[in-house]
Amino acid sequence: MADTIATTGTGTVGTGDPALEVFTAAPAPEPPRPRVLLVGTALAAGAAAAGLCSLVALYAEVRAQSLASEGSWLPDDTVMPLTPGNMGMVSLLMSLVTAAWAVYALRNDDRVHAWLAIAVTLVFGAAFITDTAYLWQQSQLVIGETPQAVLIYVITGLHVAMVVAGMLYLLVMGFRSLGGQLTGRASEGVEAAALFWYVAVAVYAVVWYAIYITK
Amino acid sequence: MTVTEAPRDVLDVAAVDTEPVSPTGLAALVGSGDPRSIGKLYIGTSLLFLLVAGVTGVLVGFEQVDVDKPDNVLSADTLAQVYTLHSISGLFLVVLPLLLGIALAVVPLQLGASTVAFPRAAAASYWVFLVGGGLVLTSYAVNGGPFGGEADGVALFVASLVAVLLALCTASVSVATTVVALRAPGLSLRRAPLFSWSMLVATTIWLLTLPVLAGLLVLAYVDLVYGSGFMGGADGLYNQILWVFWQPAVYAFAIPALGIIADIVPVFAQRRLKRHSAAMFLVGLFGALSFGAWAQAGIDTFAADDADLTPWLHDGPWIVVSWAIVLPVLALLGLWSSTRAAGKVKVASPLLFALASGLLLLVGVAAGAATSIDALDLVGSTWMTAQTYAVLLAALTAGFGGLVFWAPKLYGNLLSEATARLVATLLLIGTLVLAVPYAVAGLLDQQRLLAFDTSGIDEVGTVETLNLVSAIGGVVVVVGALLGILAVLGARVGRGTGPGDDPWNGHTLEWATSSPPPVGNFPSLPEITSEAPLYDARHAALRDTTEASA
């Protein structure tokens, strides 16, 4: 059997070993499976969630130390109203529905409603950010003055950054769907953005309970 | 209707007829999304940083020879900075990027993929890593880093280390996604080569570990910059990083070593690996047990004076993990031994690297198990330093083994066999000479370097002798690493006929393409039906030939 070297437009491929002819004479491979963005997003979102949840765990540990040694956690002059935190939670919970709506609409080739759903999700995201900013302003915590302030600003700030990243992701995928790149058969991009958004909301549920509810 | 677009067939012909203009020089380097180029950039840069980690390690080693005067050459503060530079650069600028670089280049080949997932993100991760790594070194140069005296330098260190961690996480996402989503048709996850599988396990654990460290560093940065100081400032910074060097987290950085060994041993035993699925399970088990983000140090702002800030030490889960992790390593060594025994061993440098790495990892996990024995009182002693060295140098040795094994695919050349054998020997002997005396000194109550506590040492003379031997071991490791770097450089610039496409008679898909592979790696692939497709194809052809001649 003669040595088989398969020649391509980009170079030669083959080992020269007749036994391995099967690897150079086979038909073209199937196109890549359309899960890449979804898998990558799941990994990235999981990593972000791990980082944030570990900070919440650290917050809980330091808070427990403070309660054990000083009998209190937040400084006396700190105001931590429940309403902005709760409104943020409600906003994000409602955004779960609209994010799922965007995915559903795109899967059904309904790009108009997909865009509407993405836009409403972005509005909910913006509402959440204003809720959090209002809470920061109300709390009278000065960063750098106390460990409590550092922990709260870092945790909530990083979570806001995650939400902003999720909004940008949805926006980019929305534009791609507008340009026709994402359709009912290739809606993976919006599904991936929605997955990131779901994780961001789940992380907020942890932050909300640990910081705003337990205080 | 006006037609504004050329018909598809016309476009296709135009595309074929027009020779694409490829950028050259710096533009090609900076703009490359080719995973092999990115992988080689990661490898080259990590080897460059290895020089920093090696030289600082030797300095620290000789500084400890006189335990009564830990500031022989360097002041106590400078020594602490040099020590942290050694350990942090050794892990985050050498071991992790080296393994990720090999993975970026090799994993797509092993899986029959044309490229990695998110190649541009992988390329961006490299450039962020390069700038971040450079800034980490710069921060030390301006009296920053842990124990640094310059506040801005300390803040720069924290920010640049966060950048490095984000870059490594991005590259990890790229590698893990490639393994999950870009395998060739028929190549199920259960048939994935063990290096690719080990990288999936490793990157998953890293993605659950490194962001935790990054989160802590962000907290430390805000604390440093805004001045509340509750995390201990520059002097307390290293305590927030230390947990990644201790078990169980440190084992996570050696997961790819298991995959590299598992891919090398069957090739040189000329026998397919026994119980591939069991080996996958064992690598996965090792990875699961090495998840160590739960074992961070605490923060003592509000803690009572006698509070234990490492409550996980000698607690049930920590002891269970310390002992349980020995089992997968032993079982894998057993599988490799039985594969080797069943085959006809062909001794070559990659096998020596694999043996050296396996032995060092066994020493590391055994030392870790002993650490959990409360009565021995080894926590915080140089016993743990020795364990960390054994584990991380096992990973480095495996990394060099991977470079030697896959050099034809990376550089289109083989490394010098004689040099590679010498490097494997020096790394093994050097690491043992470095680690074992440290471990014995730990038994004699020598505390880890940054404790600056020599009060508990009764046999000072013996400990100083042991430290001297350790320092010499460190020199041997550095010499071995330097030779390894030179061997890689030799392969990089080497000319000649090349090694051929499959110089080792490999078992997995990367050996089915040319050396170095063309853009796109494979023009076509058949349905993959086993975990060792090339081994099977060769044996099927041999069987056909035998039957035909009969």
Interface residues (C-beta under 8 A of the other chain):
Chain A: A6 T8 G9 T10 G11 T12 V13 G14 T15 G16 D17 P18 A19 L20 V22 F23 T24 A25 A26 P27 A28 P29 E30 P32 R33 R35 V36 V39 G40 L43 A44 G46 A47 A48 A50 G51 L52 S54 L55 L58 E61 V62 Q65 S66 A68 S69 E70 I143 G144 E145 T146 P147 A149 V150 L151 Y153 V154 L158
Chain B: V16 G112 A113 S114 A117 F118 C169 S172 V173 S174 A176 T177 V180 A181 L182 A184 P185 T203 T204 L207 L208 T209 L210 P211 V212 A214 G215 L216 V218 L219 V222 D223 V225 Y226 G227 S228 F230 A293 Q296 G298 I299 T301 F302 A303 A304 A307 G500 D501 D502 L509 W511 A512 T513 S514 P517 P518 V519 G520 F522 P523 S524 L525 P526 P533 L534 A537 R538 A540 A541 L542
